[in-house]
Amino acid sequence: MIEVRPINLKSKKDLKKFIKFEWEVYKNDKNWVPPLIIDMLSKFNLKKNPLFEHAEIQPYLAYKDGKIAGRVVATIHHRHNEFHNEKVVFFGFFEVFNDFEVAQALLNAVAEFGRQKGMTVMRGPASFSSNDIWGLLIENFDEPPVVMMPYNPAYYKEILEKYGMIKAKDLLAYKLVVDVVQLPERVVKMVEYLKNRSDIVIRKINMKKFDEEVNKIRIIYNDAWERNWGFIPMTEKEFEHLAKDLKAIVIPELALIVEVQGEPAGFSLIIPDANQALKHINGKLFPFGIFKLLYYFKKIDHGRLITLGVRKKFQKRGIEALFYYFSLKEGKKLGWKWGELSWVLEDNELIKRGIELMGGKSYKRYRIYEKKI
C-alpha cells in the first residue's frame, strides 16, 4: 500500500525525516555527496529563507507498507510565473527508490497541488528554482557532482519519462583541464588591449565592503541573465542570503568585477569545490565534522565557475576575455588541476563555442522536464 503525506514545515521532526531519506537512496553510491543537514533545515525555514516571501511550497513523503519510500517538494514560484507569464508548479528534492508506483504517487501529488492553485504545467527537477539546484543528471554518473550541482540515480530518467514528462531544456557542464587550456590568440590580444584602457578596470571583490559589493553584483546578475531561459530575477534579500552562504568559501581573487568608467559592468565567480570536503563529514558539522571539513578543504584541487556575465549595455566589448584570462591565472596559482563551467544552456552557442575554443569539453548533461497538468 502506498500513501503520500504532506509534511508540516513547522515540524523539525518531520523535516529531518524528509532530509535523511536521501541517505537511504544513496547509501551504496560512492559518488553521492551528503548535504549538510543544518543547511537543508535552513532551506526549509519559513522565517530565514527569503524565497518564501514570493513562493509557496509543499513537501511530501511517500510511504510504502509503512516505511518511507520517496519524497518530493511542490513549489509555486510566483516571481517566475509573473516574469515569464506562465503557470508552472515545480517539483524538486525528488528522491525515490527504483519504484515507479511510488514515484508516480509523489508526482501526482505535485500535479494536484499545482492544479488546485491554477497551474497548468509541472516542471523540474528544481530545488526550488533556476536560482537554486536544478536539473536531472542524465549523462556521466561516474564522477561525483561539484558544489551546488545535482546528482541522482540513473533510473530517475526512465521514471520521469515513463510518467509522461518530456524535455524542456538541457543544461551542460564543461570541464577544463588547467594544463590543457589554451586561450585563443584573439582573447589574449583583447586582454592586452583592455588592460591598457584607463576606463576599464578588473578587480577582485573587496571583502571588507562585502555588502556593497553584493549589491553591485546583484545589479549585474539581474541585468546580464535577464534573457536566459528559465531566469528569475533575485530580490535584494534573496541575493544577500545566497551571498552570505557563499562568503565562507569565496576566494577574492576568483570573485572578479569589471567596471567601466566606475560603473559595474560584469562579474565572474569561481568557487572551490566544497563537495570534495563535504563528502567526508556525512552531513554533520558537529561534534568533529567541522575539523574534518577544514582539513579536507585545504586539499581541494578544482573549482566551479558558477557565474560569468556582462550587463547588456557593456556586451560585445570583449570583457569576458578579462575574466577568462585572470581566472585561469589565479587557478594556476592555487595549483588547481581542472575546473567545471556550469551550467550552460544547450542552445547558448556563443558561450559553448568560446569554452570549446579554450579546450573545454562537455562532460555532463542535465535535463529539465515538464508535463502539462
Rosetta blueprint (number, residue, H / E / L):
1 M L
2 I E
3 E E
4 V E
5 R E
6 P E
7 I L
8 N L
9 L L
10 K L
11 S L
12 K H
13 K H
14 D H
15 L H
16 K H
17 K H
18 F H
19 I H
20 K H
21 F H
22 E H
23 W H
24 E H
25 V H
26 Y L
27 K L
28 N L
29 D L
30 K L
31 N L
32 W L
33 V L
34 P L
35 P L
36 L L
37 I H
38 I H
39 D H
40 M H
41 L H
42 S H
43 K H
44 F L
45 N L
46 L L
47 K L
48 K L
49 N L
50 P H
51 L H
52 F H
53 E H
54 H L
55 A E
56 E E
57 I E
58 Q E
59 P E
60 Y E
61 L E
62 A E
63 Y E
64 K E
65 D L
66 G L
67 K E
68 I E
69 A E
70 G E
71 R E
72 V E
73 V E
74 A E
75 T E
76 I E
77 H E
78 H H
79 R H
80 H H
81 N H
82 E H
83 F H
84 H H
85 N L
86 E L
87 K L
88 V E
89 V E
90 F E
91 F E
92 G E
93 F E
94 F E
95 E E
96 V E
97 F L
98 N L
99 D L
100 F H
101 E H
102 V H
103 A H
104 Q H
105 A H
106 L H
107 L H
108 N H
109 A H
110 V H
111 A H
112 E H
113 F H
114 G H
115 R H
116 Q H
117 K L
118 G L
119 M L
120 T L
121 V E
122 M E
123 R E
124 G E
125 P L
126 A E
127 S E
128 F L
129 S L
130 S L
131 N L
132 D L
133 I E
134 W E
135 G L
136 L E
137 L E
138 I E
139 E E
140 N L
141 F L
142 D L
143 E L
144 P L
145 P L
146 V L
147 V L
148 M L
149 M L
150 P L
151 Y L
152 N L
153 P L
154 A L
155 Y H
156 Y H
157 K H
158 E H
159 I H
160 L H
161 E H
162 K H
163 Y L
164 G L
165 M L
166 I E
167 K E
168 A E
169 K E
170 D E
171 L E
172 L E
173 A E
174 Y E
175 K E
176 L E
177 V E
178 V L
179 D L
180 V L
181 V L
182 Q L
183 L L
184 P L
185 E H
186 R H
187 V H
188 V H
189 K H
190 M H
191 V H
192 E H
193 Y H
194 L H
195 K H
196 N L
197 R L
198 S L
199 D L
200 I E
201 V E
202 I E
203 R E
204 K E
205 I L
206 N L
207 M H
208 K H
209 K H
210 F H
211 D H
212 E H
213 E H
214 V H
215 N H
216 K H
217 I H
218 R H
219 I H
220 I H
221 Y H
222 N H
223 D H
224 A H
225 W L
226 E L
227 R L
228 N L
229 W L
230 G L
231 F L
232 I L
233 P L
234 M L
235 T L
236 E H
237 K H
238 E H
239 F H
240 E H
241 H H
242 L H
243 A H
244 K H
245 D H
246 L H
247 K H
248 A L
249 I L
250 V L
251 I L
252 P H
253 E H
254 L H
255 A E
256 L E
257 I E
258 V E
259 E E
260 V E
261 Q L
262 G L
263 E E
264 P E
265 A E
266 G E
267 F E
268 S E
269 L E
270 I E
271 I E
272 P E
273 D L
274 A L
275 N H
276 Q H
277 A H
278 L H
279 K L
280 H L
281 I L
282 N L
283 G L
284 K L
285 L L
286 F L
287 P L
288 F L
289 G H
290 I H
291 F H
292 K H
293 L H
294 L H
295 Y H
296 Y H
297 F H
298 K L
299 K L
300 I L
301 D L
302 H E
303 G E
304 R E
305 L E
306 I E
307 T E
308 L E
309 G E
310 V E
311 R L
312 K H
313 K H
314 F H
315 Q L
316 K L
317 R L
318 G L
319 I H
320 E H
321 A H
322 L H
323 F H
324 Y H
325 Y H
326 F H
327 S H
328 L H
329 K H
330 E H
331 G H
332 K H
333 K H
334 L H
335 G L
336 W L
337 K L
338 W E
339 G E
340 E E
341 L E
342 S E
343 W E
344 V E
345 L E
346 E L
347 D L
348 N L
349 E H
350 L H
351 I H
352 K H
353 R H
354 G H
355 I H
356 E H
357 L H
358 M L
359 G L
360 G L
361 K E
362 S E
363 Y E
364 K E
365 R E
366 Y E
367 R E
368 I E
369 Y E
370 E E
371 K E
372 K E
373 I L
